[in-house]
Amino acid sequence: MKIELPYGKGHIHAEIPDDRIAGVIHSRLDGRITELSQEELVKQSLENPIGSPRLKELARAAHTIVIICSDHTRPVPSKVIIPQMLEEIREGNPKADITLLIATGCHRETTREELAEKFGEEIVSNEKILVHDCLTGPFVSLGTLPSGGELKINETAAKADLLIAEGFIEPHFFAGYSGGRKSVLPGVAAAQTVWGNHCSKLIADPNSRCGILSGNPIHEDMAAAARMANLKFIVNVVINSKKEVIGSFAGDGENAHLAGCRFLDELCRSQVEKADIVVTTNNGYPLDQNIYQSVKGMTTAEAACKPGGIIIIAAECGDGIGGDEFYRTFKNHESAEAVMNDILNTPQDKTVPDQWQSQIFARVLMDHPVIFVSSAAENVVRDFHMIPAGSVEEAIRIADEMTESKGKILVIPEGISNILSETE
């Protein structure tokens, strides 16, 4: 069988013997057919908001309006969404003072070139854009979150007369689903707030998993943050593997997000029989820009892999590692178990940058060897306690040598687009 895997801005291909294929799991996102264009889907949602007046109505009484926008690490089709949000706002209030606030969370600053690629040159040249910095602020404290952490957010967002957001909804490896409330926390929150929300206790909770909202303490913190920040309106989309809009949900921050999550769940949830080897990806660019982000795809494979089974993930990592502290954590520990022990002994108020990603990555590595197909340097891959490979075929050969057998292989071409549970 010839398989095609998203990799960077293109694809890589591999051939796997038919008798070894346990299955190929695709979400049903690409099978979702709509007669409406991307622009029409967004427009329809703006005209029929869920649980909220139209955006133009909300804008009438507001002088300062802040639109929280996704950053360069998210494949949100902002060129489709933002022009329509701006048009709707200005229809209701032509004199509104509008700021596009880039929700970098704890990521690096988005460059002007990346902004132009994301929004288009016209918006970058003519709109007021502010890139959030989780370290320097300035911030405003809004109180205490359910977890006990302090909520501090970007001052521009906190002081807006009307706070709204764009975004997209996908399965999320510990928040359940992306989108909605994540625009505020972690999107425009202070680093200490993000670290507290991503502390070891909350990450270790069994409900902090992909596709789970009920009882998920990380989601509950994020939802509380959005309410405390008075996030009034969102436009969240669901996209297919071509990064095209197939569903759009606008309106109240909680109700519109839940509607989008239900829509996504119908297209992404599958039951699988666990396999000896799982081959997956991080969905290609921009989601596979670094090793840090690639942990997300690994957790999908983790849910489909037998105990002790081998995970093979292809992620280009053209932007490198994704976090210096993340790298040092693994380079300076002799094993994933040592990493995990240190993290579990770290209290909430002492959480350090990238600890959550390290905790989840260590969890995966403690039960599954990971063979990493990427452009990253081999020594760097080994520092992360993974095994480098130049191709998927080479990775399979390595897996076979490690197990001294030729186990069944499950292929999940778009790792981040699936919510998997074991067949009952």
C-alpha positions as CSV (number, residue, x, y, z in Angstrom):
1,M,0.0,0.0,0.0
2,K,1.2,3.5,-0.9
3,I,0.5,6.0,1.8
4,E,0.7,9.8,1.6
5,L,1.6,11.7,4.8
6,P,1.3,15.5,5.3
7,Y,4.9,16.8,5.9
8,G,5.8,20.5,6.0
9,K,4.1,22.3,3.2
10,G,3.9,19.1,1.1
11,H,3.8,15.4,1.6
12,I,6.1,12.4,2.0
13,H,5.2,9.0,0.6
14,A,5.8,5.5,1.9
15,E,5.1,1.9,0.8
16,I,3.9,-0.6,3.4
17,P,3.3,-4.3,2.6
18,D,-0.5,-5.0,2.4
19,D,-0.4,-7.9,4.8
20,R,1.0,-5.6,7.5
21,I,-1.6,-3.0,7.4
22,A,-3.9,-3.1,10.4
23,G,-5.9,-0.1,9.0
24,V,-5.7,3.4,7.8
25,I,-7.6,5.9,10.0
26,H,-8.8,9.1,8.4
27,S,-11.2,11.6,10.0
28,R,-14.3,12.4,8.0
29,L,-13.3,16.0,7.6
30,D,-12.3,15.7,4.0
31,G,-15.6,13.9,3.2
32,R,-17.7,16.7,4.5
33,I,-19.2,18.3,1.4
34,T,-20.9,21.7,1.4
35,E,-22.4,23.7,-1.4
36,L,-21.3,26.9,0.2
37,S,-17.8,28.5,-0.2
38,Q,-15.6,29.2,2.7
39,E,-16.6,32.9,2.7
40,E,-20.2,32.0,2.5
41,L,-20.0,29.6,5.5
42,V,-18.4,32.3,7.7
43,K,-20.9,34.9,6.5
44,Q,-23.8,32.6,7.2
45,S,-22.6,32.0,10.8
46,L,-22.1,35.7,11.3
47,E,-25.6,36.4,10.2
48,N,-27.0,33.6,12.4
49,P,-25.0,33.7,15.6
50,I,-25.6,31.1,18.3
51,G,-26.8,32.4,21.6
52,S,-25.9,36.0,20.9
53,P,-26.9,39.2,19.0
54,R,-25.1,39.8,15.8
55,L,-21.6,41.2,16.0
56,K,-22.7,44.5,14.4
57,E,-25.2,44.9,17.2
58,L,-22.6,44.3,19.9
59,A,-20.2,46.7,18.2
60,R,-22.7,49.7,18.3
61,A,-22.1,50.6,21.9
62,A,-18.3,49.8,21.9
63,H,-15.5,52.3,21.3
64,T,-12.5,50.0,21.7
65,I,-12.9,46.5,20.1
66,V,-10.2,43.9,20.4
67,I,-10.2,40.8,18.1
68,I,-8.1,38.0,19.5
69,C,-6.5,36.3,16.5
70,S,-4.5,33.1,16.2
71,D,-0.8,33.1,15.7
72,H,1.6,31.6,13.1
73,T,1.4,28.1,14.7
74,R,-2.3,27.7,13.9
75,P,-3.7,27.0,10.5
76,V,-6.7,29.3,11.0
77,P,-7.9,30.7,7.7
78,S,-7.8,34.3,8.9
79,K,-7.9,35.7,5.4
80,V,-11.4,34.3,5.2
81,I,-12.6,35.2,8.7
82,I,-11.1,38.5,9.7
83,P,-12.2,40.7,6.7
84,Q,-15.8,39.6,7.4
85,M,-15.5,40.3,11.1
86,L,-14.1,43.8,10.4
87,E,-16.9,44.5,7.9
88,E,-19.6,43.4,10.3
89,I,-18.1,45.5,13.1
90,R,-17.8,48.6,10.9
91,E,-21.3,48.2,9.6
92,G,-22.5,48.5,13.2
93,N,-19.9,51.1,14.3
94,P,-17.8,52.8,11.6
95,K,-15.8,54.7,14.2
96,A,-14.8,51.7,16.3
97,D,-11.2,51.6,17.4
98,I,-10.2,48.1,16.4
99,T,-7.1,46.2,17.5
100,L,-6.1,42.7,16.2
101,L,-4.4,41.1,19.2
102,I,-2.2,38.1,18.1
103,A,-2.7,35.3,20.7
104,T,0.8,33.9,20.9
105,G,0.2,32.2,24.2
106,C,3.8,31.2,25.2
107,H,5.0,30.9,21.6
108,R,7.6,33.2,20.1
109,E,6.6,36.5,18.5
110,T,4.8,36.3,15.2
111,T,6.9,38.1,12.5
112,R,5.5,40.6,10.0
113,E,6.1,38.2,7.2
114,E,4.1,35.5,9.0
115,L,1.3,38.1,9.7
116,A,1.2,39.0,6.0
117,E,1.0,35.3,5.0
118,K,-1.8,34.8,7.5
119,F,-3.9,37.9,7.1
120,G,-2.9,39.3,3.7
121,E,-0.9,42.4,3.1
122,E,-3.9,44.8,3.0
123,I,-4.9,44.0,6.6
124,V,-1.3,44.0,7.9
125,S,-0.7,47.4,6.3
126,N,-4.0,49.0,7.3
127,E,-5.2,47.6,10.6
128,K,-3.8,48.1,14.1
129,I,-2.0,44.8,15.1
130,L,-0.5,44.0,18.5
131,V,1.4,40.8,19.2
132,H,0.9,39.5,22.7
133,D,4.0,38.9,24.8
134,C,3.3,36.6,27.7
135,L,6.4,37.8,29.6
136,T,6.4,41.6,29.4
137,G,2.7,42.4,29.3
138,P,1.4,44.8,30.5
139,F,-1.2,42.7,32.2
140,V,-4.4,43.1,34.3
141,S,-5.3,40.7,37.1
142,L,-8.9,39.5,36.9
143,G,-9.0,37.2,39.9
144,T,-8.6,33.5,40.8
145,L,-9.3,30.6,38.5
146,P,-11.0,27.3,39.7
147,S,-7.5,25.6,39.9
148,G,-6.3,28.3,42.3
149,G,-4.1,30.1,39.8
150,E,-4.3,33.9,39.2
151,L,-5.8,35.1,35.9
152,K,-3.6,37.8,34.4
153,I,-4.3,38.8,30.8
154,N,-3.1,41.3,28.3
155,E,-4.0,44.8,29.3
156,T,-5.4,45.6,25.8
157,A,-7.8,42.7,26.0
158,A,-8.8,43.4,29.6
159,K,-9.6,47.1,28.9
160,A,-11.6,46.5,25.6
161,D,-15.2,47.6,25.5
162,L,-15.8,44.5,23.4
163,L,-13.6,41.5,23.4
164,I,-14.1,39.0,20.6
165,A,-12.1,36.2,19.0
166,E,-11.5,34.2,15.8
167,G,-10.2,30.7,15.9
168,F,-10.6,27.1,14.8
169,I,-11.7,23.9,16.6
170,E,-9.7,20.7,16.4
171,P,-9.1,17.8,18.8
172,H,-6.7,19.0,21.5
173,F,-4.5,16.6,23.4
174,F,-5.2,17.9,26.9
175,A,-7.8,20.7,26.6
176,G,-10.2,18.3,24.9
177,Y,-10.8,20.6,21.9
178,S,-9.0,23.8,20.7
179,G,-10.8,27.0,20.0
180,G,-13.3,29.2,22.0
181,R,-12.0,29.9,25.5
182,K,-8.4,29.1,24.5
183,S,-8.2,32.5,22.8
184,V,-8.0,34.0,26.3
185,L,-6.2,31.3,28.2
186,P,-3.5,30.6,27.0
187,G,-3.9,32.9,24.1
188,V,-3.5,36.3,25.7
189,A,-2.6,35.3,29.3
190,A,0.5,36.1,31.3
191,A,3.1,33.3,31.4
192,Q,2.5,32.6,35.1
193,T,-1.2,32.1,34.4
194,V,-0.5,29.7,31.5
195,W,2.0,27.7,33.6
196,G,-0.5,27.4,36.5
197,N,-3.2,26.2,34.2
198,H,-0.8,23.7,32.6
199,C,0.6,22.4,36.0
200,S,1.5,18.8,36.6
201,K,-1.6,18.0,38.7
202,L,-4.0,19.2,36.0
203,I,-2.1,17.6,33.1
204,A,-2.0,14.3,35.0
205,D,-5.8,14.3,35.5
206,P,-7.3,11.4,33.4
207,N,-9.9,13.7,32.0
208,S,-7.3,16.0,30.6
209,R,-7.3,14.2,27.3
210,C,-8.3,14.6,23.7
211,G,-12.1,14.9,23.1
212,I,-13.0,15.3,26.8
213,L,-14.6,18.5,28.2
214,S,-16.7,17.2,31.0
215,G,-14.6,17.0,34.2
216,N,-11.5,18.3,32.4
217,P,-9.9,20.7,34.9
218,I,-7.8,22.4,32.2
219,H,-10.9,23.2,30.1
220,E,-12.8,24.4,33.3
221,D,-10.0,26.9,34.0
222,M,-10.0,28.1,30.4
223,A,-13.7,28.5,30.3
224,A,-13.7,30.4,33.6
225,A,-10.9,32.7,32.2
226,A,-13.0,33.5,29.1
227,R,-16.0,34.4,31.3
228,M,-13.8,36.6,33.6
229,A,-12.3,38.4,30.6
230,N,-15.8,38.9,29.2
231,L,-15.2,37.3,25.9
232,K,-18.5,38.2,24.2
233,F,-18.4,36.7,20.7
234,I,-16.3,34.2,18.7
235,V,-16.0,33.1,15.1
236,N,-14.6,29.6,15.2
237,V,-14.2,27.3,12.1
238,V,-13.6,23.7,11.4
239,I,-11.2,22.9,8.6
240,N,-10.3,19.9,6.5
241,S,-6.8,18.7,5.6
242,K,-6.5,21.3,2.9
243,K,-7.0,24.0,5.6
244,E,-10.4,24.9,4.0
245,V,-13.4,25.9,6.1
246,I,-16.1,23.2,6.2
247,G,-18.0,24.6,9.2
248,S,-18.3,27.9,10.9
249,F,-19.7,28.7,14.3
250,A,-20.3,32.3,15.5
251,G,-21.9,33.8,18.6
252,D,-21.6,33.3,22.3
253,G,-18.2,32.2,23.4
254,E,-19.4,29.0,25.1
255,N,-22.4,28.0,23.1
256,A,-20.9,28.6,19.7
257,H,-17.8,26.7,20.7
258,L,-19.8,23.7,22.0
259,A,-21.8,23.6,18.8
260,G,-18.5,23.5,16.9
261,C,-17.1,20.7,19.1
262,R,-20.2,18.6,18.5
263,F,-19.8,19.1,14.7
264,L,-16.2,18.2,14.9
265,D,-16.8,15.1,17.1
266,E,-19.1,13.6,14.5
267,L,-16.3,13.9,11.9
268,C,-13.3,13.0,14.0
269,R,-14.2,10.3,16.5
270,S,-13.3,6.7,15.7
271,Q,-12.9,3.4,17.5
272,V,-9.7,1.4,16.7
273,E,-8.1,-1.9,17.6
274,K,-4.7,-1.1,19.1
275,A,-1.7,-2.0,16.8
276,D,1.9,-3.0,17.3
277,I,3.2,0.0,15.3
278,V,1.4,3.3,14.7
279,V,2.5,5.6,11.9
280,T,1.2,9.2,12.1
281,T,2.1,12.9,11.5
282,N,1.4,16.3,13.0
283,N,-0.8,17.3,10.0
284,G,2.0,19.1,8.2
285,Y,2.6,22.9,8.1
286,P,2.1,24.9,10.2
287,L,1.5,22.3,12.9
288,D,4.7,20.4,12.3
289,Q,7.1,23.3,12.5
290,N,8.9,22.0,15.5
291,I,9.5,19.1,17.8
292,Y,7.5,20.7,20.6
293,Q,4.3,20.8,18.6
294,S,4.8,17.2,17.4
295,V,3.9,15.8,20.8
296,K,0.3,16.4,19.8
297,G,0.4,13.9,17.0
298,M,2.2,11.4,19.2
299,T,-0.7,11.4,21.7
300,T,-3.1,10.3,19.0
301,A,-0.8,7.5,18.2
302,E,-0.5,6.7,21.9
303,A,-4.3,6.2,22.1
304,A,-4.0,3.6,19.2
305,C,-0.8,1.8,20.1
306,K,-0.5,-1.4,22.1
307,P,1.3,-1.2,25.5
308,G,5.0,-1.1,24.6
309,G,4.2,-0.7,20.9
310,I,6.2,1.6,18.6
311,I,5.2,5.0,17.4
312,I,6.5,6.4,14.2
313,I,5.8,10.1,13.5
314,A,6.7,12.2,10.5
315,A,7.1,16.0,11.3
316,E,9.3,18.3,9.2
317,C,10.3,20.6,12.1
318,G,11.6,23.3,9.8
319,D,11.5,25.8,12.7
320,G,13.6,23.6,15.0
321,I,12.9,22.5,18.5
322,G,10.2,24.9,19.6
323,G,11.4,25.6,23.2
324,D,14.8,25.7,24.8
325,E,13.5,24.6,28.2
326,F,11.7,21.7,26.6
327,Y,14.9,20.6,24.9
328,R,17.0,21.0,28.1
329,T,14.6,19.0,30.1
330,F,15.2,15.9,28.0
331,K,18.8,16.5,27.2
332,N,19.7,16.8,30.9
333,H,17.7,13.7,32.1
334,E,18.8,10.2,31.5
335,S,15.3,8.9,31.0
336,A,11.7,9.8,30.4
337,E,10.9,8.4,33.9
338,A,13.4,10.8,35.5
339,V,11.7,13.7,33.6
340,M,8.3,12.6,34.9
341,N,9.4,12.2,38.5
342,D,10.8,15.7,38.6
343,I,7.6,17.2,37.0
344,L,5.2,15.4,39.3
345,N,7.0,16.8,42.3
346,T,6.7,20.4,41.0
347,P,3.9,22.4,42.7
348,Q,1.5,24.5,40.7
349,D,3.1,27.8,41.5
350,K,6.5,26.5,40.5
351,T,5.5,25.3,37.1
352,V,8.2,26.1,34.5
353,P,7.9,26.9,30.7
354,D,7.0,23.9,28.6
355,Q,6.7,21.6,31.6
356,W,3.3,20.4,30.4
357,Q,4.6,19.4,27.0
358,S,7.5,17.6,28.7
359,Q,5.1,15.8,31.0
360,I,2.9,14.5,28.2
361,F,5.9,13.6,26.0
362,A,7.5,11.7,28.9
363,R,4.2,9.9,29.4
364,V,4.3,8.7,25.8
365,L,8.0,7.8,25.9
366,M,7.6,5.8,29.1
367,D,5.4,3.3,27.3
368,H,6.3,3.6,23.6
369,P,9.6,4.0,21.7
370,V,9.2,6.9,19.3
371,I,10.9,6.8,15.9
372,F,11.1,10.4,14.5
373,V,11.1,11.2,10.8
374,S,12.1,14.8,10.4
375,S,14.7,17.3,9.2
376,A,15.9,17.8,12.7
377,A,19.6,16.9,13.5
378,E,20.0,13.3,14.6
379,N,21.8,14.3,17.8
380,V,18.9,16.5,18.8
381,V,16.3,13.8,18.1
382,R,18.4,11.4,20.3
383,D,18.6,14.1,23.0
384,F,14.9,13.9,23.2
385,H,15.2,10.1,23.8
386,M,13.7,9.4,20.3
387,I,15.2,7.4,17.4
388,P,15.9,9.4,14.2
389,A,15.0,8.0,10.8
390,G,15.3,9.4,7.3
391,S,12.1,8.0,6.0
392,V,9.0,6.1,7.0
393,E,10.3,2.9,5.4
394,E,13.6,3.2,7.4
395,A,11.5,3.8,10.5
396,I,9.6,0.6,10.0
397,R,12.8,-1.3,9.4
398,I,14.1,0.0,12.7
399,A,10.9,-0.9,14.5
400,D,11.1,-4.5,13.1
401,E,14.7,-4.8,14.3
402,M,13.7,-3.6,17.7
403,T,10.9,-6.1,18.1
404,E,12.5,-8.9,16.0
405,S,9.1,-9.3,14.4
406,K,6.9,-7.7,11.7
407,G,4.0,-6.4,13.7
408,K,0.8,-5.0,12.3
409,I,0.9,-1.3,11.3
410,L,-1.9,1.2,11.9
411,V,-1.6,4.4,9.8
412,I,-3.1,7.7,10.9
413,P,-2.1,10.2,8.2
414,E,-3.5,13.3,10.0
415,G,-2.7,12.6,13.7
416,I,-4.1,15.8,15.1
417,S,-7.4,15.5,13.3
418,N,-8.6,12.3,15.1
419,I,-10.1,11.4,18.4
420,L,-9.5,7.7,19.1
421,S,-10.9,5.2,21.5
422,E,-10.3,1.5,21.8
423,T,-12.8,-0.8,20.2
424,E,-15.0,-2.3,22.9
